[in-house]
């Protein structure tokens, strides 16, 4: 799990918001990390304030698919003692 540092990215102010980019260039997650210091097991960390899951990272720029909207919330609910159900709105 990435740590919550954000000082080395050069973002002013350093929010720590990063996107996790998979091997095909798809944004698969958003987290709080410092790409200069942290790694993510599912992909490459790229600092960005606005990109969302489902966007593409191509040639150093984030591209949102036409007609797509950002996922603004994720709900987690308990299904039984000790286990969680994850819903990302998709």
Beta strands, then each sheet from edge to edge (+ up, - down):
strand 1: 17-21
strand 2: 27-32
strand 3: 44-47
strand 4: 56-58
strand 5: 61-63
strand 6: 75-80
strand 7: 83-87
sheet 1: 2+ 1- 3+
sheet 2: 4+ 5-
sheet 3: 6+ 7-
end
